[in-house]
């Protein structure tokens, strides 16, 4: 995630009764990441809500608020039935993960001790950080959902501590109701944050009334805060053979900022870049001809890439066109920025990487 805003169709930890009507306003405001809780509406209505979010090109999130084991497992099964993209929350990964194993759902449980309803985060910064570290070490856990502003202590310090301790994305949830908190979340290194009740109650400054205006205001704040984000971005680097020299030059020009990111490259491109620009953190996939492009496509489909830099050969043969078309289609479908030339790639750096 490239520091994204997730709109939750919830109020006081429950899906709002008029969620379907509200969804139209949220989509009109421009939100693309949209979620709801596992309580508040019948399952059939939640199914329709998830289906409508997907049909509009959005990414679907379900956040668990169940405190007992039986309810949490029921919520995990609901996530499977709803075919959500991400399951947020919950405190029992040992029981939930086996249920999700055969499904493409990304799992972000709560670190720390969660008590009460609405939920509160108990414990110390040290104990919550240790819980987060243990969860992030689990292969079945793809990220964390931290109830940061439901913590009674030093919230910015807690967020920084958890983000620094984990090599997986951390989403901040609960009581993010003002611009200053969005900035704090970005500066702490979070991958994103959720807002629900505050927007539904109109608490963000907007030029006009209505929920769509609230969403637009939060998206604007998110874009500004993204430039202050300390979270490394996960960026794919790939080039056709005739454009590898162009990519090498571009990476060399932006080496300082790219050394702070997590890079992914197909095998041959990755080897070339590691030799040309030492100090880059590059995960090498298979060579493109051996399935590397398909591996990149899978990372786009599961939301694990923040941007794709693909320097394409405009004079390439048909086989090259097929690779580019497949990745471009997936990038459009999953709303992932894709840049196919140095000038376009410069814009990605300028917009979100602090270059």
C-alpha positions as CSV (number, residue, x, y, z in Angstrom):
1,X,0.0,0.0,0.0
2,X,1.2,3.5,-0.9
3,X,-0.2,5.2,2.3
4,X,-3.9,4.7,1.4
5,X,-7.1,5.8,3.0
6,X,-9.6,3.1,3.7
7,X,-13.2,4.3,4.2
8,X,-15.2,2.3,6.7
9,X,-18.9,2.3,6.3
10,X,-19.2,2.0,10.0
11,X,-20.2,4.1,13.0
12,X,-19.3,3.1,16.6
13,X,-17.8,-0.2,15.5
14,X,-20.9,-1.4,13.5
15,X,-21.8,-1.2,9.8
16,X,-24.3,1.6,9.3
17,X,-27.8,0.5,8.4
18,X,-27.9,2.6,5.2
19,X,-24.5,1.4,4.0
20,X,-25.6,0.8,0.5
21,X,-26.9,4.4,0.0
22,X,-23.8,5.7,1.7
23,X,-21.6,3.7,-0.6
24,X,-22.8,5.7,-3.6
25,X,-21.6,8.9,-1.8
26,X,-18.3,7.4,-0.9
27,X,-17.7,6.3,-4.5
28,X,-18.7,9.7,-5.7
29,X,-16.1,11.2,-3.4
30,X,-13.4,9.1,-5.0
31,X,-12.6,6.4,-2.4
32,X,-11.2,3.2,-3.8
33,X,-10.5,1.2,-0.6
34,X,-13.8,0.6,1.2
35,X,-14.7,-1.6,4.2
36,X,-17.3,-2.5,6.8
37,X,-17.6,-4.5,10.0
38,X,-18.9,-8.0,10.4
39,X,-21.8,-6.7,12.6
40,X,-24.7,-4.3,11.8
41,X,-26.3,-5.8,8.7
42,X,-27.5,-9.3,7.6
43,X,-25.0,-11.4,5.7
44,X,-27.0,-11.1,2.5
45,X,-26.8,-7.3,2.6
46,X,-23.1,-7.4,3.3
47,X,-22.7,-9.7,0.2
48,X,-24.5,-7.1,-1.9
49,X,-22.3,-4.3,-0.5
50,X,-19.1,-6.3,-1.2
51,X,-20.3,-7.0,-4.7
52,X,-21.1,-3.4,-5.4
53,X,-17.7,-2.2,-4.2
54,X,-15.9,-4.7,-6.4
55,X,-18.1,-3.7,-9.4
56,X,-17.1,-0.1,-8.9
57,X,-13.4,-1.1,-9.1
58,X,-12.8,-0.9,-5.3
59,X,-10.9,-3.0,-2.9
60,X,-13.0,-4.6,-0.2
61,X,-12.1,-4.8,3.5
62,X,-13.9,-6.5,6.4
63,X,-12.9,-5.6,10.0
64,X,-13.6,-8.0,12.8
65,X,-14.9,-6.7,16.1
66,X,-15.6,-10.1,17.7
67,X,-14.0,-10.7,21.1
68,X,-14.8,-14.4,21.7
69,X,-13.3,-17.2,19.7
70,X,-16.5,-18.6,18.2
71,X,-17.6,-15.2,16.9
72,X,-14.1,-14.5,15.4
73,X,-14.1,-17.7,13.5
74,X,-17.6,-17.0,12.3
75,X,-16.3,-13.6,11.0
76,X,-13.4,-15.3,9.2
77,X,-15.9,-17.6,7.5
78,X,-18.0,-14.6,6.6
79,X,-14.9,-12.9,5.0
80,X,-14.5,-16.0,2.8
81,X,-18.1,-16.0,1.8
82,X,-18.0,-12.3,1.1
83,X,-14.8,-12.7,-1.0
84,X,-13.3,-9.7,0.6
85,X,-9.7,-8.6,-0.4
86,X,-8.5,-8.0,3.2
87,X,-9.6,-9.2,6.6
88,X,-8.7,-6.6,9.3
89,X,-8.6,-7.2,13.0
90,X,-9.1,-10.2,15.2
91,X,-6.7,-11.6,17.8
92,X,-6.6,-15.3,17.1
93,X,-4.3,-15.9,14.0
94,X,-3.6,-19.5,15.1
95,X,-7.3,-20.4,14.6
96,X,-8.2,-18.0,11.8
97,X,-5.2,-18.5,9.5
98,X,-6.0,-22.1,8.7
99,X,-9.4,-21.1,7.5
100,X,-7.9,-18.5,5.2
101,X,-5.1,-20.6,3.9
102,X,-6.9,-21.8,0.7
103,X,-8.3,-18.3,-0.1
104,X,-6.7,-15.1,-1.5
105,X,-7.6,-12.9,1.5
106,X,-4.9,-10.8,3.0
107,X,-4.9,-11.0,6.8
108,X,-4.2,-8.1,9.1
109,X,-4.9,-9.0,12.8
110,X,-4.7,-6.7,15.8
111,X,-1.5,-6.7,17.8
112,X,-1.8,-6.1,21.6
113,X,-4.7,-6.8,24.0
114,X,-8.1,-5.7,22.7
115,X,-10.8,-5.1,25.3
116,X,-14.4,-3.8,25.3
117,X,-16.8,-2.6,22.6
118,X,-16.0,-0.2,21.1
119,X,-12.6,-1.7,21.2
120,X,-9.7,-0.3,23.2
121,X,-6.0,-1.2,22.9
122,X,-4.5,-2.1,26.3
123,X,-0.9,-2.7,27.4
124,X,2.4,-0.9,27.1
125,X,4.2,0.3,24.0
126,X,6.8,-2.5,24.7
127,X,4.2,-5.3,25.1
128,X,2.2,-4.1,22.0
129,X,5.3,-3.9,19.9
130,X,6.4,-7.4,20.9
131,X,2.9,-8.7,20.0
132,X,3.2,-7.0,16.7
133,X,6.6,-8.4,16.0
134,X,5.4,-11.9,16.8
135,X,2.4,-11.6,14.6
136,X,4.4,-10.2,11.7
137,X,6.8,-13.2,11.9
138,X,3.9,-15.5,10.9
139,X,3.8,-16.4,7.3
140,X,0.0,-16.4,7.3
141,X,-0.1,-12.8,8.5
142,X,0.3,-10.2,5.7
143,X,0.1,-7.0,7.8
144,X,-1.2,-5.6,11.0
145,X,-4.2,-3.5,12.0
146,X,-3.2,-1.3,14.9
147,X,-5.9,0.5,17.0
148,X,-3.4,3.3,17.7
149,X,-5.7,6.1,18.8
150,X,-7.6,3.7,21.1
151,X,-4.4,3.5,23.1
152,X,-4.2,5.7,26.3
153,X,-0.5,6.4,26.1
154,X,1.9,8.2,23.7
155,X,0.2,7.3,20.4
156,X,2.9,8.6,17.9
157,X,5.6,6.7,19.9
158,X,3.5,3.5,19.8
159,X,3.0,3.8,16.0
160,X,6.7,4.5,15.3
161,X,7.7,1.5,17.5
162,X,5.3,-0.9,15.9
163,X,6.2,0.2,12.3
164,X,9.9,0.0,13.0
165,X,9.6,-3.5,14.5
166,X,7.6,-5.0,11.6
167,X,8.6,-5.7,8.0
168,X,5.0,-5.9,6.9
169,X,2.5,-3.1,6.3
170,X,0.7,-1.6,9.3
171,X,-2.8,0.0,9.0
172,X,-3.8,2.4,11.7
173,X,-7.5,2.2,12.8
174,X,-9.8,3.8,15.3
175,X,-10.6,7.5,16.1
176,X,-8.6,9.1,13.2
177,X,-10.7,12.2,13.2
178,X,-8.5,15.1,12.2
179,X,-5.8,16.2,9.8
180,X,-3.1,16.2,12.4
181,X,-3.6,12.6,13.1
182,X,-3.4,11.6,9.4
183,X,0.0,13.4,9.3
184,X,1.2,11.6,12.5
185,X,0.2,8.2,10.9
186,X,2.1,9.0,7.8
187,X,5.2,10.1,9.6
188,X,5.2,7.0,11.8
189,X,5.6,4.8,8.8
190,X,2.1,3.3,8.4
191,X,0.9,1.9,5.1
192,X,-2.6,3.4,5.5
193,X,-5.4,4.2,7.9
194,X,-9.1,3.8,8.3
195,X,-11.8,6.5,8.8
196,X,-15.5,5.9,9.4
197,X,-17.4,7.6,12.1
198,X,-15.6,10.9,11.9
199,X,-16.4,11.3,8.2
200,X,-20.0,10.2,8.6
201,X,-20.4,12.9,11.3
202,X,-18.7,15.5,9.1
203,X,-15.7,16.2,11.3
204,X,-13.2,17.0,8.6
205,X,-13.0,20.5,7.1
206,X,-14.6,20.5,3.6
207,X,-15.8,23.2,1.3
208,X,-19.3,21.8,1.3
209,X,-21.5,19.5,3.2
210,X,-22.2,15.8,2.5
211,X,-20.3,12.6,2.8
212,X,-18.8,12.8,-0.7
213,X,-17.2,16.1,0.3
214,X,-15.8,14.5,3.4
215,X,-14.2,11.7,1.4
216,X,-12.6,14.2,-1.0
217,X,-11.2,16.2,1.9
218,X,-9.7,13.1,3.4
219,X,-8.2,12.0,0.1
220,X,-6.6,15.4,-0.3
221,X,-5.1,15.2,3.2
222,X,-3.9,11.7,2.4
223,X,-2.1,12.9,-0.7
224,X,-0.4,15.6,1.2
225,X,0.6,13.3,4.1
226,X,1.9,10.7,1.6
227,X,4.8,13.0,0.8
228,X,5.7,12.9,4.5
229,X,5.3,9.1,4.8
230,X,8.4,7.2,6.1
231,X,7.1,3.8,5.0
232,X,9.2,2.3,2.2
233,X,7.3,1.7,-1.0
234,X,7.4,-1.6,-2.9
235,X,8.2,-0.9,-6.5
236,X,8.6,-3.2,-9.4
237,X,11.4,-2.5,-11.9
238,X,11.4,-4.2,-15.3
239,X,12.5,-3.4,-18.8
240,X,12.5,-4.9,-22.2
241,X,16.0,-5.7,-23.4
242,X,16.2,-2.7,-25.7
243,X,15.3,-0.4,-22.7
244,X,17.5,-1.9,-20.0
245,X,20.1,0.8,-20.4
246,X,17.4,3.4,-20.0
247,X,16.2,1.8,-16.8
248,X,19.8,1.5,-15.5
249,X,20.3,5.2,-16.1
250,X,17.0,6.1,-14.5
251,X,17.7,4.1,-11.4
252,X,21.2,5.6,-11.1
253,X,19.7,9.1,-11.3
254,X,17.2,8.3,-8.5
255,X,19.5,6.0,-6.5
256,X,19.3,8.0,-3.3
257,X,15.5,7.8,-3.0
258,X,15.3,4.2,-4.3
259,X,17.7,2.9,-1.7
260,X,15.0,3.7,0.9
261,X,12.4,1.6,-1.0
262,X,11.7,-2.2,-1.3
263,X,12.3,-3.0,-5.0
264,X,11.2,-6.0,-6.9
265,X,12.7,-6.9,-10.3
266,X,12.6,-9.8,-12.8
267,X,15.8,-11.8,-12.7
268,X,18.0,-10.3,-15.4
269,X,16.9,-6.8,-14.7
270,X,17.5,-7.2,-11.0
271,X,21.0,-8.6,-11.6
272,X,21.9,-5.7,-13.9
273,X,20.7,-3.1,-11.4
274,X,22.4,-4.7,-8.4
275,X,25.7,-4.5,-10.3
276,X,25.2,-1.0,-11.6
277,X,23.8,0.6,-8.4
278,X,25.1,-1.1,-5.2
279,X,23.1,-0.7,-2.0
280,X,19.6,-1.3,-3.5
281,X,17.3,-3.7,-1.7
282,X,16.0,-5.8,-4.6
283,X,14.0,-8.9,-4.5
284,X,14.8,-10.8,-7.7
285,X,12.1,-12.9,-9.3
286,X,12.4,-15.3,-12.2
287,X,13.7,-14.0,-15.5
288,X,10.9,-12.6,-17.6
289,X,11.1,-15.4,-20.1
290,X,10.8,-18.0,-17.2
291,X,7.7,-16.5,-15.5
292,X,9.0,-13.4,-13.8
293,X,6.4,-11.2,-15.5
294,X,3.7,-13.5,-14.2
295,X,5.1,-13.3,-10.7
296,X,4.9,-9.5,-10.9
297,X,1.3,-9.9,-12.1
298,X,0.5,-11.9,-9.0
299,X,2.0,-9.2,-6.7
300,X,-0.2,-6.6,-8.4
301,X,-3.3,-8.8,-8.0
302,X,-2.7,-9.3,-4.3
303,X,-2.0,-5.6,-3.7
304,X,1.6,-6.0,-2.8
305,X,3.1,-3.4,-5.2
306,X,2.8,0.3,-4.9
307,X,4.0,1.1,-8.4
308,X,5.3,-0.6,-11.5
309,X,8.2,0.9,-13.5
310,X,8.1,-1.0,-16.9
311,X,10.4,0.6,-19.5
312,X,8.8,-0.9,-22.6
313,X,10.3,-1.1,-26.1
314,X,8.0,0.7,-28.5
315,X,9.5,-1.3,-31.4
316,X,9.3,-4.6,-29.7
317,X,7.9,-7.8,-31.2
318,X,4.5,-9.2,-30.5
319,X,5.7,-11.4,-27.6
320,X,6.9,-8.3,-25.7
321,X,3.6,-6.6,-26.3
322,X,1.8,-9.5,-24.6
323,X,3.8,-9.1,-21.4
324,X,3.2,-5.4,-21.2
325,X,-0.5,-5.7,-22.0
326,X,-1.0,-8.3,-19.3
327,X,0.7,-6.2,-16.6
328,X,-1.0,-3.0,-17.8
329,X,-4.4,-4.7,-17.6
330,X,-3.7,-5.9,-14.0
331,X,-2.4,-2.5,-13.0
332,X,-5.5,-0.8,-14.2
333,X,-7.8,-3.4,-12.6
334,X,-6.1,-3.1,-9.2
335,X,-5.4,0.7,-9.4
336,X,-1.6,0.4,-9.3
337,X,0.4,3.1,-11.0
338,X,2.4,1.9,-14.0
339,X,5.0,4.0,-15.7
340,X,6.4,2.9,-19.1
341,X,9.0,5.7,-19.8
342,X,11.5,7.7,-17.8
343,X,9.3,10.9,-17.8
344,X,6.4,8.9,-16.4
345,X,8.6,7.2,-13.9
346,X,9.9,10.7,-12.8
347,X,6.3,11.6,-12.0
348,X,5.9,8.6,-9.7
349,X,9.0,9.6,-7.8
350,X,7.9,13.3,-7.6
351,X,4.4,12.4,-6.5
352,X,5.0,9.9,-3.7
353,X,8.7,9.1,-3.1
354,X,10.1,12.4,-2.0
355,X,12.4,12.7,-5.0
